[in-house]
Amino acid sequence: MAHGKSDKAQRMPKKIYERELLRLQAELVKLQEWVRVEGARVVVIFEGRDAAGKGSTIKRVSEYLNPRVARIAALPAPTERERTEWYFQRYIEHLPAAGELLLFDRSWYNRAGVERVMGFCTNAEYTRFLHQTPIFERLLVEDGILLRKYWFSVSDNEQENRFRSRLEDPMRRWKLSPMDLESISRWEDYSRAKDEMFVHTDVPEAPWYVVESEDKRSARINMIAHLLSTIPYYEVQRPPLELPPRPPSKGYQRTPREMQTPVPDHASTLHGH
């Protein structure tokens, strides 16, 4: 997205957004069941600017999914030992087995973004990354993994507005770090790094899909709809379930409440009982 873009994106109406989001989330549940039954392996990568809406989209994608099937991987900074490993090594251990869907909240592309811009890797490490990444991703796809890569694009003005909103909100201030704030002064450096990353890693076997995210609601809807459109899933027919009749009592008596330690009834203090 262009540097300095000032046109405010039209926000998707809330009612339309909520209705379509719920419909898409129901389809994601169907996709999950297909992944489980077919033994598919799905990897979805979420990348983009700080405050571009990756985390909130991941939250909507995973909201109704079974955490045993759909996992989120958000790796911390590498340890001293991990820094001596092959770069992709610590990501490989998180890749899905049959019947699993993995959502990468940032991924190996850290090397092409923050590590490149902030000088956390050498030029040789960066050049090696650009060379190896298409090879690595082709190997994943060749082995049957369904790999989808999404780049969330946001303007500098909108990013700054979102940072300011987080600074003023004590419930969301944890989302900001000094590294995030420095991205404001390094906007063009990140832009150049992203462009170079696309040149080397936007390959036919594992293309980048760009999500325009000036409006977060539209971004979530567009990303989820696109993901569903790229996977040939079908609705798995589940066997009907019925609640069994409760058997008659055999004389069980509950332990007296005074023998247990209860949680204080804070709720009752809120409505005067």
C-alpha positions in Angstrom: 0.0 0.0 0.0 1.2 3.5 -0.9 3.3 5.4 1.7 1.3 8.3 3.1 -2.1 7.2 1.8 -4.7 9.4 3.3 -8.0 8.1 2.0 -9.9 6.5 4.9 -11.3 3.1 3.9 -15.0 2.8 4.1 -15.9 0.6 7.0 -17.9 -2.5 6.4 -21.3 -2.2 8.1 -21.4 -4.1 11.4 -24.5 -6.1 10.7 -23.4 -7.2 7.3 -19.9 -8.0 8.7 -21.2 -10.1 11.7 -23.7 -12.0 9.5 -21.0 -12.9 6.9 -18.4 -13.6 9.5 -20.6 -16.1 11.2 -21.4 -17.8 7.9 -17.7 -18.0 7.0 -16.8 -19.3 10.5 -19.4 -22.1 10.0 -17.6 -23.0 6.8 -14.3 -23.0 8.7 -15.8 -25.6 11.0 -16.7 -27.7 8.0 -13.1 -27.2 6.7 -11.8 -28.4 10.0 -13.8 -31.6 9.9 -12.6 -32.2 6.3 -9.0 -31.7 7.4 -9.5 -34.2 10.3 -11.3 -36.9 8.2 -9.1 -36.6 5.2 -5.8 -36.3 7.1 -4.9 -33.1 5.4 -2.1 -30.8 6.5 -2.8 -27.1 6.3 -0.4 -24.2 7.1 -1.6 -20.6 7.0 1.0 -17.9 7.4 -0.1 -14.4 8.6 2.4 -11.7 7.9 2.3 -7.9 7.5 3.0 -4.6 9.2 2.6 -4.2 12.9 -1.0 -3.4 13.7 -2.1 -4.5 10.3 -4.8 -6.8 11.8 -3.1 -10.2 11.7 -3.9 -11.1 15.3 -7.5 -10.1 15.2 -8.0 -12.1 12.0 -6.4 -15.2 13.5 -8.7 -14.8 16.5 -11.8 -14.9 14.2 -10.4 -17.8 12.1 -9.8 -19.9 15.2 -12.8 -18.8 17.3 -15.0 -21.9 16.8 -12.3 -24.4 15.8 -11.2 -27.3 17.9 -7.7 -26.4 19.4 -6.7 -30.1 19.0 -7.1 -29.7 15.3 -6.4 -26.0 14.6 -3.3 -24.7 16.4 -1.7 -21.3 16.6 2.1 -20.9 16.5 3.4 -17.6 17.7 7.1 -18.2 18.4 9.1 -16.0 20.7 12.6 -14.7 20.0 15.0 -17.6 19.4 17.1 -18.9 22.3 20.9 -18.9 22.2 20.8 -22.5 21.1 18.2 -21.9 18.4 20.3 -19.2 16.9 23.0 -21.8 16.1 20.5 -24.1 14.4 19.5 -24.1 10.7 17.1 -21.2 10.5 14.0 -23.1 9.6 14.6 -25.8 12.2 12.5 -24.4 15.1 9.6 -23.8 12.7 9.6 -27.3 11.4 8.8 -28.9 14.7 5.5 -26.9 14.7 4.4 -28.1 11.2 1.1 -30.1 11.2 0.7 -33.8 11.2 -2.2 -35.5 9.3 -5.5 -34.0 10.3 -4.1 -30.7 11.6 -4.4 -27.0 10.6 -1.6 -24.6 11.7 -1.9 -20.8 11.9 1.5 -19.1 12.0 1.2 -15.7 13.7 4.3 -14.5 12.0 6.6 -17.2 10.7 10.1 -17.8 9.2 9.5 -14.5 7.4 10.7 -12.7 10.5 14.1 -12.9 8.8 13.0 -10.9 5.8 11.3 -8.2 7.9 12.2 -7.3 11.4 15.6 -9.1 11.4 16.6 -7.5 8.1 15.5 -4.0 9.0 16.7 -4.0 12.6 20.0 -5.7 11.8 19.3 -8.9 13.8 20.8 -11.0 11.0 23.9 -10.7 8.9 23.8 -10.0 5.1 24.9 -13.6 4.5 22.1 -15.0 6.6 19.6 -12.8 4.9 20.8 -13.7 1.4 20.8 -17.4 2.3 17.2 -17.0 3.6 16.0 -15.5 0.3 17.6 -18.4 -1.6 16.4 -21.2 0.7 12.9 -20.1 1.4 11.4 -20.9 -2.1 13.2 -24.3 -1.9 11.9 -25.0 1.6 8.3 -24.1 0.7 8.4 -26.1 -2.5 9.4 -29.1 -0.4 6.5 -28.5 1.9 4.0 -28.3 -0.9 5.6 -31.3 -2.7 5.1 -33.3 0.4 1.3 -32.5 0.4 1.1 -29.6 2.8 -1.5 -27.0 1.8 0.5 -23.8 2.3 -1.3 -20.4 2.2 0.6 -17.1 2.8 -1.2 -13.8 3.5 0.3 -10.4 3.7 -1.8 -7.8 5.5 -1.2 -4.4 4.0 -2.0 -1.1 5.8 -1.0 2.5 5.2 1.4 4.4 7.5 -1.4 6.8 8.6 -3.7 4.0 9.6 -0.9 2.1 11.4 -0.1 5.2 13.4 -3.8 5.7 14.3 -3.9 2.1 15.5 -0.7 2.5 17.5 -2.1 5.7 19.1 -5.4 3.8 19.9 -3.4 1.1 21.7 -1.4 3.6 23.7 -4.6 5.1 25.0 -6.2 1.8 25.8 -4.9 0.0 29.0 -6.5 -3.3 27.8 -4.5 -3.3 24.6 -1.3 -1.5 25.6 0.4 -4.9 25.9 0.2 -5.2 22.1 2.8 -2.4 21.8 6.5 -2.8 22.2 9.4 -0.4 21.5 10.1 -2.5 18.4 6.6 -1.8 17.1 6.9 2.0 17.7 10.2 2.0 15.9 8.5 0.7 12.8 7.0 4.2 12.4 10.4 5.7 11.8 11.5 2.8 9.6 8.4 2.7 7.4 10.3 2.9 4.1 13.0 0.4 5.3 10.2 -2.1 6.0 8.6 -1.3 2.6 11.8 -2.1 0.7 12.4 -5.3 2.7 8.8 -6.4 1.9 9.3 -5.7 -1.8 12.5 -7.6 -1.9 11.0 -10.5 0.0 8.1 -10.7 -2.5 10.6 -10.7 -5.5 12.2 -13.9 -4.1 9.4 -15.7 -2.3 6.3 -15.0 -4.3 6.6 -18.2 -6.3 3.8 -20.2 -8.2 4.0 -23.1 -5.8 3.6 -20.8 -2.7 2.3 -17.4 -3.8 1.7 -14.4 -1.6 -1.9 -13.2 -1.2 -2.2 -9.5 -0.3 -5.0 -8.5 2.1 -5.9 -4.8 2.1 -6.6 -4.1 5.7 -7.4 -0.4 6.1 -10.7 -1.7 7.2 -10.2 -4.6 9.6 -13.7 -6.0 9.1 -13.3 -6.2 5.3 -9.8 -7.7 5.7 -11.1 -10.5 7.9 -14.0 -11.4 5.6 -11.8 -11.3 2.5 -9.0 -13.4 4.0 -11.3 -16.1 5.3 -13.4 -16.2 2.1 -10.2 -16.6 0.0 -8.8 -19.3 2.2 -12.0 -21.3 2.0 -12.1 -20.9 -1.8 -8.6 -22.3 -2.3 -9.2 -25.6 -0.5 -11.4 -28.3 -2.0 -13.1 -29.3 1.3 -16.6 -30.7 1.6 -19.1 -31.1 4.5 -18.4 -34.2 6.4 -21.6 -36.0 7.4 -21.5 -36.7 11.1 -23.5 -39.6 12.7 -26.6 -38.3 14.6 -26.1 -38.0 18.4 -28.7 -38.4 21.1 -28.5 -37.7 24.8 -28.9 -41.0 26.7 -31.5 -41.2 29.4 -30.2 -40.4 32.9 -30.1 -43.6 35.0 -31.9 -43.8 38.3 -30.0 -42.8 41.4 -28.1 -45.5 43.3 -28.0 -43.5 46.5 -25.0 -41.2 45.9 -24.9 -38.3 48.4 -22.8 -35.2 47.6 -20.0 -34.2 50.0 -21.3 -31.5 52.3 -20.4 -28.0 50.9 -18.9 -26.9 54.2 -16.2 -29.5 53.8 -15.0 -27.8 50.6 -13.4 -24.4 49.9 -15.8 -22.3 47.7 -14.9 -19.5 45.4 -16.2 -16.2 47.0 -19.5 -15.2 45.4 -18.3 -11.9 43.9 -21.2 -11.9 41.4 -23.8 -11.5 44.1 -22.2 -8.3 45.2 -22.9 -6.7 41.8 -26.7 -7.0 42.0 -27.3 -6.4 45.7 -28.1 -10.0 46.8 
